[in-house]
Amino acid sequence: MAAIDAIIDNFSRHQRDAYFSGFAADATFLFYTAPHRLDSRGAYESLWADWERDFGFRVMSCSSSNRRIQIFGDTAVFSHDVDTRIREHDIERTVLERESIIMERRDGAWLCVHEHLSARPLDGEA
């Protein structure tokens, strides 16, 4: 759980390098905001850099709730609800999402090997 909390904390403070250090180089990512799967940490880092350059993207804060972790040997599945405050083009907004993070223990350290992010409906919506 400490490795997951570090990823979330670094993301919430827009600590880009520290955030990406929690991901394996061969990690994959499925984001509802991206047109295709990202097949490596490098691909995600490139997309993040594009967001910063093109939109002035900045994470202002992030909170995690409804947390659940399941451990299967050297693999862990973490799911939670995410409320993220971001800034783009000098406009701040809150994004509500659900996320699953798959972690794998490699050489004694837990690293994210897959992340899946989806939009979270407001309470009462289907």
C-alpha positions as a Markdown table, in Angstrom:
| # | Residue | x | y | z |
|---|---|---|---|---|
| 1 | Met | 0.0 | 0.0 | 0.0 |
| 2 | Ala | 2.9 | 2.3 | 0.6 |
| 3 | Ala | 4.0 | 2.1 | -3.0 |
| 4 | Ile | 0.4 | 3.0 | -4.2 |
| 5 | Asp | 0.2 | 5.8 | -1.7 |
| 6 | Ala | 3.5 | 7.2 | -3.0 |
| 7 | Ile | 2.1 | 7.1 | -6.6 |
| 8 | Ile | -1.1 | 9.0 | -5.6 |
| 9 | Asp | 0.8 | 11.5 | -3.4 |
| 10 | Asn | 3.3 | 12.3 | -6.1 |
| 11 | Phe | 0.5 | 12.6 | -8.7 |
| 12 | Ser | -1.4 | 14.9 | -6.4 |
| 13 | Arg | 1.6 | 17.3 | -6.0 |
| 14 | His | 2.4 | 17.1 | -9.8 |
| 15 | Gln | 5.8 | 15.6 | -8.9 |
| 16 | Arg | 6.3 | 14.2 | -12.4 |
| 17 | Asp | 9.6 | 12.4 | -12.0 |
| 18 | Ala | 8.8 | 10.9 | -8.6 |
| 19 | Tyr | 5.3 | 9.9 | -9.9 |
| 20 | Phe | 6.7 | 8.1 | -12.9 |
| 21 | Ser | 9.3 | 6.3 | -10.8 |
| 22 | Gly | 6.4 | 4.2 | -9.4 |
| 23 | Phe | 5.8 | 2.6 | -12.8 |
| 24 | Ala | 7.6 | -0.2 | -14.5 |
| 25 | Ala | 9.2 | 0.8 | -17.9 |
| 26 | Asp | 6.9 | -1.8 | -19.6 |
| 27 | Ala | 3.7 | -0.7 | -17.8 |
| 28 | Thr | 0.6 | -0.3 | -19.9 |
| 29 | Phe | -2.1 | 2.4 | -19.5 |
| 30 | Leu | -5.8 | 2.6 | -20.6 |
| 31 | Phe | -7.2 | 6.1 | -20.2 |
| 32 | Tyr | -10.7 | 7.0 | -21.5 |
| 33 | Thr | -9.2 | 10.3 | -22.5 |
| 34 | Ala | -6.6 | 8.7 | -24.8 |
| 35 | Pro | -7.5 | 7.2 | -28.2 |
| 36 | His | -5.5 | 4.1 | -27.7 |
| 37 | Arg | -3.6 | 2.0 | -25.1 |
| 38 | Leu | -0.3 | 3.4 | -24.1 |
| 39 | Asp | 2.2 | 0.5 | -24.2 |
| 40 | Ser | 5.0 | 1.9 | -22.0 |
| 41 | Arg | 5.8 | 4.3 | -19.2 |
| 42 | Gly | 7.7 | 6.3 | -21.9 |
| 43 | Ala | 4.5 | 6.7 | -24.0 |
| 44 | Tyr | 2.7 | 8.0 | -20.9 |
| 45 | Glu | 5.5 | 10.4 | -20.0 |
| 46 | Ser | 5.4 | 11.7 | -23.6 |
| 47 | Leu | 1.6 | 12.2 | -23.4 |
| 48 | Trp | 2.0 | 14.0 | -20.0 |
| 49 | Ala | 4.6 | 16.3 | -21.6 |
| 50 | Asp | 2.2 | 17.0 | -24.5 |
| 51 | Trp | -0.6 | 17.9 | -22.0 |
| 52 | Glu | 1.8 | 20.3 | -20.1 |
| 53 | Arg | 2.9 | 21.9 | -23.4 |
| 54 | Asp | -0.4 | 22.1 | -25.2 |
| 55 | Phe | -2.8 | 22.7 | -22.3 |
| 56 | Gly | -0.7 | 24.0 | -19.4 |
| 57 | Phe | -1.8 | 20.8 | -17.6 |
| 58 | Arg | -1.1 | 20.8 | -13.9 |
| 59 | Val | -2.4 | 18.5 | -11.1 |
| 60 | Met | -3.5 | 20.7 | -8.2 |
| 61 | Ser | -4.7 | 18.0 | -5.8 |
| 62 | Cys | -5.9 | 14.4 | -5.8 |
| 63 | Ser | -7.9 | 12.5 | -3.2 |
| 64 | Ser | -8.5 | 8.7 | -3.1 |
| 65 | Ser | -11.5 | 7.0 | -1.5 |
| 66 | Asn | -13.4 | 3.7 | -1.6 |
| 67 | Arg | -10.0 | 2.0 | -1.6 |
| 68 | Arg | -9.6 | -1.8 | -2.0 |
| 69 | Ile | -6.4 | -3.8 | -2.4 |
| 70 | Gln | -6.2 | -7.5 | -3.2 |
| 71 | Ile | -2.9 | -9.3 | -3.0 |
| 72 | Phe | -2.2 | -12.4 | -5.1 |
| 73 | Gly | 1.4 | -13.4 | -4.3 |
| 74 | Asp | 3.7 | -10.9 | -6.2 |
| 75 | Thr | 0.7 | -9.2 | -7.8 |
| 76 | Ala | -1.7 | -6.7 | -6.2 |
| 77 | Val | -4.9 | -5.2 | -7.6 |
| 78 | Phe | -5.8 | -1.8 | -6.2 |
| 79 | Ser | -9.0 | 0.0 | -7.1 |
| 80 | His | -10.4 | 3.3 | -5.8 |
| 81 | Asp | -12.4 | 6.4 | -6.7 |
| 82 | Val | -10.3 | 9.5 | -7.5 |
| 83 | Asp | -11.2 | 13.2 | -7.3 |
| 84 | Thr | -8.6 | 15.2 | -9.1 |
| 85 | Arg | -8.3 | 19.0 | -9.3 |
| 86 | Ile | -6.5 | 19.9 | -12.4 |
| 87 | Arg | -5.6 | 23.2 | -14.2 |
| 88 | Glu | -5.6 | 23.5 | -18.0 |
| 89 | His | -5.4 | 26.9 | -19.8 |
| 90 | Asp | -5.5 | 28.6 | -16.4 |
| 91 | Ile | -8.9 | 27.1 | -15.7 |
| 92 | Glu | -9.2 | 24.7 | -12.7 |
| 93 | Arg | -11.7 | 21.9 | -12.6 |
| 94 | Thr | -12.4 | 18.7 | -10.7 |
| 95 | Val | -12.4 | 15.3 | -12.5 |
| 96 | Leu | -14.2 | 12.3 | -11.0 |
| 97 | Glu | -12.8 | 9.0 | -12.0 |
| 98 | Arg | -12.4 | 5.3 | -11.1 |
| 99 | Glu | -9.0 | 3.7 | -11.3 |
| 100 | Ser | -7.5 | 0.2 | -11.1 |
| 101 | Ile | -3.8 | -0.1 | -10.6 |
| 102 | Ile | -2.0 | -3.5 | -11.0 |
| 103 | Met | 1.2 | -3.7 | -9.0 |
| 104 | Glu | 3.9 | -6.4 | -9.3 |
| 105 | Arg | 6.7 | -7.0 | -6.9 |
| 106 | Arg | 10.0 | -6.8 | -8.9 |
| 107 | Asp | 13.3 | -7.2 | -7.2 |
| 108 | Gly | 11.7 | -6.5 | -3.8 |
| 109 | Ala | 9.9 | -3.3 | -4.9 |
| 110 | Trp | 6.3 | -2.9 | -5.8 |
| 111 | Leu | 5.8 | -1.2 | -9.3 |
| 112 | Cys | 2.7 | -0.4 | -11.2 |
| 113 | Val | 2.5 | -2.6 | -14.3 |
| 114 | His | -0.9 | -1.5 | -15.5 |
| 115 | Glu | -3.3 | 1.4 | -14.9 |
| 116 | His | -6.9 | 1.6 | -16.1 |
| 117 | Leu | -8.8 | 4.9 | -15.6 |
| 118 | Ser | -12.4 | 5.5 | -16.4 |
| 119 | Ala | -14.9 | 8.4 | -15.8 |
| 120 | Arg | -16.9 | 8.1 | -12.7 |
| 121 | Pro | -20.6 | 8.9 | -12.9 |
| 122 | Leu | -22.1 | 11.3 | -10.4 |
| 123 | Asp | -24.2 | 9.7 | -7.6 |
| 124 | Gly | -27.6 | 8.7 | -9.1 |
| 125 | Glu | -26.4 | 8.4 | -12.7 |
| 126 | Ala | -26.2 | 5.1 | -14.5 |
